[in-house]
Amino acid sequence: MKDLAQKLLRIVSESLNLPPSYIEEAVGEVYQNITVSYYSPCPQPDLALGLQSHSDMGAITLLIQDDVGGLEVLKDGLWIPVPSLPDGILVILADQTEVIFLHML
């Protein structure tokens, strides 16, 4: 996953007409964290609690979902469900990457 994340950050850098290593160098030493959250099926899903709303720290998040889904994004004050991607990896550019982009403006 680390190799995939580094390749994706290089691609993002190049897509912005920056040197391939730009984001990696701006991020600095790599910190890798693996978090697993699993919620078994609930007979009353309206009563279930998942993770509280948050933003992802770091540069990039690679999310592997199951067919249940549950990911939502906040857009214009509304929570919008993100369809799960069976056999896929959802790539989320996280807080640190956002700060790098804002610094470039």
N, C-alpha and C positions, 0 to 999 in steps of 0.2 A: 504494500500500500504506500510505503514511503517513496519508492521509486515512481509509482504512478503519480503521486502528488507532486513530486519534483518535475516530472515531465509535463504535467498539466500547467504548473506555474511557469515553466519555460514557454509553453505555447501561448499562455495569456500575455506574457511579456512581449513576445514577438508580435502578437496580434495588435498590440498597442505601439508597434514600431519602436520598441525598446530592445536593448540587448537581451538575449535569451536568459541570462542570469540575473537580470535586474531585480525581480521580486525576491528571488532566493537570497541575493546579497542584502537587500533591504531588510529582510526578515531576520537574517543572522543565523545563529546556531539553531539547528532543527530540534524541535520538541515534538515528540510523537506520543499521542494518547489514544488509547482504544477504550471506548465506552460501549457497553452492551446494555440496552434496555429492552426487556421483553415483558409484554403484558399478555397473560392468557385470556382467552375469550371470556367476555363478561355477559351474564344474562341480562343485565341492565346497563347498557353502555352509556346512557345518559347520566349515570351515577359514578362512572369511572373517572379517575383522575390520572393524567399522564404527567409528563414533565411540565413544569411551569414555563411560561413564556420566557425566552432568553435569546440572546444572540450568541453566535459561536465565536469563541476567542481563537486566536491564531490566524494563520493565513488561509487555510483551506480545510474543508470538511468533506470527507467522502462517506456518504450515507448509503448503507445497504438496507433496503426495506423488505418486509415480507408482504404478503398479499393483503394484509389488513390495512396497512397505511396508517394514517393518523397525523402525518406532518401537515402543518398549516403555516402559511406565511402571512405577515401583517402588511397589507397594502391599502393605503388611503384610509386607515382606521378600521378596516374590515379584515377579519381572519378568513383566509381563503384556503380550502383544502388542496393539497398537492397530491395528485394521483400517484399511487405507488408504481414503481418501475420493476416488474418482475424480471429477475436475472440482470438487473442493471445497477449501476452505481450513480447516485445523484451527487453532483459536484456543486458544492456551495463555497463561494468565495467569502471568507469570514472577516471578522473585525479588522485584523491587522492588514489585510489586503485593502480593505476600504480606506483605512487611514493612509496607506501608501498612495492610493489613487487621489485622495483629497489633497495630499501634500504636493502632488504633481500639478494640480490646477493653479 
